[in-house]
Amino acid sequence: MSELIRVENLTKRFGDFEAVRDVTFTAEAGSITALLGPSGSGKSTVLRMIAGLETPTRGRIWLGQEEQTHTSVQERRVGFVFQHYALFRHLTVWQNVMFGLAVRRMSKRERRARVEELLELVQLGPFRDRYPDQLSGGQRQRVALARALAPRPNVLLLDEPFGALDARVRQDLRRWLDNLHRELGVTSLLVTHDQDEALELANRLVVMREGRIEQVGTPNEIYNEPATPFVAGFVGSANVLHGHVIDGHMEFGEHRVPIANDLADGIDARAFVRPHDVRVRAGGSGGGSGTARATVERIVTLGWLSRVVLRLGDGQAIVAELPSDELCDVGLGDVVAVDVRRALAFRASDVGRLAEFASVES
Amino acid sequence: MSVPGGGGAPELFEMPPGEPDLPRGRSGLLSGLSQEGAKGVLIAVVSTVVVFFVLGWVVVHSENWPEVKRAFFNGAEFKDTFPGIASRFLRNVEYFLIAEVFILAWALTLAVMRSLPGPVFFPLRLMSILYTDFFRGIPTVLVVYLLGFGVPAMQLPGVPRSNAFWAVVALILSYSAYVAEVYRAGIESIHPSQVASARSLGLTRMQSLRFVVIPQAVRRVIPPLLNDFVGLQKDTALVAFVVAVPEAFKQAQLEQYADFNFTPYLGAAIMFLIVTIPMTRLVDWLIQRERARRQAGGGL
């Protein structure tokens, strides 16, 4: 049976350095929860504490109904998948998957049947006699997954499982893992710095930064209603524009955009605008109060999607992303009408140096 | 006296995966020949013949060559003494084989003691460190003298009184310190995630060490271990200093005392070379193979 994972006020100090501070969240039974954050945000440390590979300085850990804060690794029955696979190089694929079963109380026949079943599941039956060195990266990670799942763990912990693979393989494996999870329904906790991976796979995201939780929510909530400027900038790309709040609107240059959140009038603010929320029309005229004029500085075509770098009247750059066919009568140097459909505003003082992090590369 | 392989062969360890490998060791004797084809082979043969002929000619025609030849390369003396030395060499092989078995086991014990985690095992770790520091710090020949003469001289009841026995024990104690370091390098080269994954699969710390770390560590250090084997094979000659019943070196010494001709030493040297050269080549080959495997495989 799959179990929930709950951590409360989890804190980990390495000497003077506080790697994780007061982290509290619940991963619901049968779901995939992603711990998302840049490197050094403490997400892997949280995962390792849940597995029992690190001892928390403070806080408590539950796996299912039982508190497991102080139990040893081998008692916790977690499946752990490492970024660099950590396969046993001296053993074949078959022996690797068998490894965790060898110390369980099972008959020989049951063990063999279980290994067969797992190899079937990860589609590696024909490779059973190969050694890890003779497999591709994607195959190795599938072996690692089969090995972790073989002893029927209560929870599955994945530490950047696709981090060492190239983009194409990563996407295939992601889809494959999604299907596998639907089939098995084992509670999974996925550590990643890749927002696409988190948004695609997880039911819930825990966004971390510098050892602390920034926001917990569904992928939709995180993407559309980021609680902090950091989340707005880290999950999905965003333009960061300087301006002021006036009457529930963000004003920058001649541009006025309604903002989704409440901020007091007159304060210095930064608007976060998703590139796909920027509309571009040929001809610099028309439109309502939200419309402004801008000059087209660059157009990058990425297949069906195009990225347009625009220079607003007040000198700020803004990046728009839109279907390439909507751009047919727009050319370099043209003056166009720009609509911003949606923006989030944060106090300039809260954004600080994060802006550089958040801004879209142009 | 030979110096056993010290820190092991460093190029085998600490080579993180994914890091660009050092330029492939194209230092083999025959490398380069295959690239240049038949012409290259021909040039190599001609230049080799010329160089060796000139060297030989210079040596043989030097003023003191007849003296040197009489003292070191005496045909009659060689014919006379070599069979005796060769048969005595069987003893060296015997010492070597017996010592090696105990060294491999004892050194592994030392290395494992040193790798045990946690404060409880501090005394064992300390003992292992002191042991290796001590025996790596004193000349092997000194240990051979100390035990080979010292222990039998005490005439303790129930303790073997054979000098050869204690000389071999001395070799075991001394070499184990070096070999333990080789093992330790191997154990430390195994990535911590290997233990972590074994433990998350339900194994205890000890089981992880036994089934995951040691098998991989030993595989990785086979070439440097063989290096130490070569050293040990040579150092069996140290037993000569304390025994009455001769092995190859002692036999050669006795022959030399008889008529002040040094040719018997040449015979002993040949016997050692017959064993050590193939072993050295084997080590080279294993290192090459390991390197190739790493380049093909990568990953942890």
Interface residues (C-beta under 8 A of the other chain):
Chain A: A51 G52 L53 S72 V73 Q74 R76 R77 V78 G79 F80 F82 H84 Y85 A86 L87 F88 R89 H90 F99 G100 V103 R104 P132 D133 Q134 G137 R140 A144 R147 A148 P151
Chain B: P17 H191 S193 Q194 A196 S197 A198 R199 S200 L201 G202 L203 T204 Q207 F211 V212 P215 Q216 R219 R293 A296 G297 G299 L300
